[in-house]
Amino acid sequence: MNETTIDVKNILGLQLPTDPRWVNLAALQLEEILTDHAYCEQKAALTGISLIQKNFEKELLVDELSPVVTEEWGHFRMVIAELKKRGLKLGKPRKDVYVNKLIAFQKKDGSPDQRFLDNMLIMALIEARSCERFKRLSEGLDDEYMRSFYRKFMESEAGHYTLFINLAEHYIEKKIVRNRWAQWLAYEKELMTSEEIRGDRIH
């Protein structure tokens, strides 16, 4: 995957890129951003396990998400190792305002198919935004090693984003998936417009 393949709008679908100032703030708070990153990877692994438990009858989902869980947990360990190598500490987990606001947009009282679709799309959106943030770090940090470090995560998250979209389209009619995905993207754009720029967190 080369530099040009991660295009924010055409590839990831995101309607609003991250403010470039975010990278500068993140660079000044490396311990905080690595701590938040570690917990993001941990939550991704736990969410993957939860999705498998709730959808055990969906064979393709189980087969596809099982290695993702392993990969996400491996990422958690990589970030922990990076903290330790730098003599930094894993801080406390924080309340993820971004994710909580995405959860608020889910259809809680819809049909089982609607709830499943939203579960897949919220994960796709989180992975897409994570990929876009990692791209920013891989291009904007002064530290060459850390640019390479985050490039690896960028490439991985791009694959995860498409996996959740593909799983949604495997179990739900593609037109329905695409219509709901457009709604999610529009909502996330509004969310990003109103969010404070914080350099101590991935989202």
TAPE-V423710 format. One record per residue. PHI is phi in radians with two decimals (NA if undefined). D_FIRST is the distance of its C-alpha to the first C-alpha in Angstrom with 1 decimal. Layout:
phi:PHI d_first:D_FIRST
phi:PHI d_first:D_FIRST
//
This chain:
phi:NA d_first:0.0
phi:-1.71 d_first:3.8
phi:-1.02 d_first:6.9
phi:-1.41 d_first:8.2
phi:-1.37 d_first:6.3
phi:-1.69 d_first:8.2
phi:-1.77 d_first:11.6
phi:-0.98 d_first:14.5
phi:-1.59 d_first:16.8
phi:-1.29 d_first:15.2
phi:-1.69 d_first:12.3
phi:-1.48 d_first:14.0
phi:1.46 d_first:17.4
phi:-1.08 d_first:18.9
phi:-1.58 d_first:21.9
phi:-2.47 d_first:22.3
phi:-1.28 d_first:20.0
phi:-1.13 d_first:21.0
phi:-1.03 d_first:23.8
phi:-0.98 d_first:22.6
phi:-1.13 d_first:25.6
phi:-1.05 d_first:24.2
phi:-1.08 d_first:22.1
phi:-1.10 d_first:25.3
phi:-1.19 d_first:27.2
phi:-1.11 d_first:24.7
phi:-1.09 d_first:24.8
phi:-1.47 d_first:28.6
phi:-2.29 d_first:28.5
phi:-1.07 d_first:26.2
phi:-1.07 d_first:28.4
phi:-1.18 d_first:28.5
phi:-1.22 d_first:24.8
phi:-1.21 d_first:24.0
phi:-1.06 d_first:26.9
phi:-1.13 d_first:25.8
phi:-1.05 d_first:22.2
phi:-1.01 d_first:23.9
phi:-1.21 d_first:26.0
phi:-1.08 d_first:23.2
phi:-1.16 d_first:21.5
phi:-1.07 d_first:25.0
phi:-1.14 d_first:25.8
phi:-1.12 d_first:22.6
phi:-1.14 d_first:23.7
phi:-1.16 d_first:27.2
phi:-1.15 d_first:26.4
phi:-1.05 d_first:24.5
phi:-1.09 d_first:27.7
phi:-1.09 d_first:29.9
phi:-1.12 d_first:28.1
phi:-1.13 d_first:28.5
phi:-1.10 d_first:32.2
phi:-1.36 d_first:32.9
phi:-2.21 d_first:31.3
phi:-1.04 d_first:32.2
phi:-1.39 d_first:33.4
phi:-1.59 d_first:30.0
phi:-1.05 d_first:28.8
phi:-1.09 d_first:25.2
phi:-1.04 d_first:24.7
phi:-1.05 d_first:26.2
phi:-1.11 d_first:24.1
phi:-1.41 d_first:20.8
phi:-1.46 d_first:21.6
phi:-0.99 d_first:23.2
phi:-1.19 d_first:20.2
phi:-1.15 d_first:18.7
phi:-1.01 d_first:22.0
phi:-1.07 d_first:21.7
phi:-1.14 d_first:18.2
phi:-1.13 d_first:19.4
phi:-1.18 d_first:22.5
phi:-1.10 d_first:20.6
phi:-1.13 d_first:18.9
phi:-0.99 d_first:22.4
phi:-1.15 d_first:23.7
phi:-1.10 d_first:21.0
phi:-1.22 d_first:22.0
phi:-1.04 d_first:25.6
phi:-1.10 d_first:25.3
phi:-1.18 d_first:23.9
phi:-1.03 d_first:26.8
phi:-1.10 d_first:29.2
phi:-1.06 d_first:27.9
phi:-1.58 d_first:28.6
phi:1.25 d_first:32.0
phi:-1.76 d_first:31.1
phi:-1.92 d_first:32.3
phi:-1.31 d_first:30.9
phi:-1.44 d_first:32.7
phi:-1.31 d_first:34.0
phi:-1.19 d_first:31.9
phi:-1.95 d_first:32.3
phi:-1.24 d_first:32.9
phi:-1.58 d_first:29.7
phi:-1.08 d_first:31.1
phi:-1.01 d_first:27.9
phi:-1.15 d_first:27.5
phi:-1.10 d_first:31.3
phi:-1.27 d_first:31.3
phi:-1.18 d_first:28.7
phi:-1.04 d_first:30.8
phi:-1.12 d_first:33.8
phi:-1.52 d_first:32.3
phi:-1.19 d_first:32.1
phi:-1.49 d_first:34.8
phi:-1.27 d_first:37.0
phi:-1.85 d_first:39.8
phi:-1.42 d_first:37.9
phi:-1.23 d_first:37.9
phi:-0.95 d_first:36.0
phi:-1.14 d_first:33.4
phi:-1.13 d_first:33.0
phi:-1.17 d_first:32.7
phi:-1.10 d_first:30.1
phi:-1.04 d_first:28.1
phi:-1.13 d_first:28.3
phi:-1.08 d_first:27.3
phi:-1.21 d_first:24.0
phi:-1.30 d_first:23.4
phi:-1.16 d_first:24.2
phi:-1.20 d_first:21.7
phi:-1.06 d_first:19.0
phi:-1.20 d_first:20.1
phi:-1.08 d_first:20.2
phi:-1.16 d_first:16.7
phi:-1.13 d_first:15.5
phi:-1.18 d_first:17.6
phi:-1.07 d_first:16.6
phi:-1.04 d_first:12.9
phi:-1.14 d_first:14.3
phi:-1.20 d_first:16.6
phi:-1.14 d_first:14.2
phi:-1.08 d_first:12.3
phi:-1.01 d_first:15.8
phi:-1.18 d_first:16.6
phi:-1.21 d_first:13.6
phi:-1.86 d_first:14.7
phi:-1.84 d_first:18.4
phi:-1.29 d_first:19.8
phi:-1.31 d_first:22.0
phi:-1.29 d_first:21.4
phi:-1.07 d_first:18.6
phi:-1.07 d_first:18.5
phi:-1.22 d_first:18.2
phi:-1.08 d_first:15.4
phi:-1.16 d_first:13.4
phi:-0.97 d_first:15.0
phi:-1.41 d_first:13.8
phi:-1.11 d_first:10.2
phi:-1.07 d_first:10.2
phi:-1.19 d_first:12.1
phi:-0.97 d_first:10.0
phi:-1.14 d_first:7.1
phi:-1.16 d_first:10.2
phi:-1.14 d_first:12.1
phi:-1.07 d_first:9.9
phi:-1.18 d_first:10.5
phi:-1.18 d_first:14.1
phi:-1.00 d_first:14.7
phi:-1.19 d_first:14.2
phi:-1.06 d_first:16.2
phi:-1.17 d_first:19.2
phi:-1.11 d_first:19.2
phi:-1.12 d_first:19.2
phi:-1.13 d_first:21.9
phi:-1.04 d_first:24.0
phi:-1.28 d_first:23.9
phi:-1.25 d_first:24.9
phi:-1.82 d_first:28.0
phi:-2.21 d_first:28.8
phi:-0.93 d_first:29.3
phi:-0.99 d_first:26.2
phi:-1.05 d_first:28.3
phi:-1.13 d_first:29.6
phi:-1.06 d_first:26.2
phi:-1.14 d_first:24.9
phi:-1.13 d_first:28.2
phi:-1.22 d_first:28.1
phi:-1.07 d_first:24.5
phi:-1.09 d_first:25.6
phi:-1.14 d_first:28.4
phi:-1.11 d_first:26.2
phi:-1.12 d_first:24.0
phi:-1.14 d_first:27.3
phi:-1.13 d_first:28.7
phi:-1.15 d_first:25.8
phi:-1.08 d_first:26.0
phi:-1.08 d_first:29.7
phi:-1.09 d_first:29.1
phi:-1.15 d_first:26.7
phi:-1.14 d_first:29.3
phi:-1.62 d_first:32.0
phi:-1.33 d_first:30.3
phi:-1.23 d_first:31.3
phi:-1.35 d_first:28.7
phi:-2.14 d_first:28.7
phi:-1.56 d_first:26.8
phi:-1.78 d_first:27.8
phi:-2.62 d_first:25.6
phi:-1.25 d_first:22.1
phi:-1.86 d_first:23.4
//
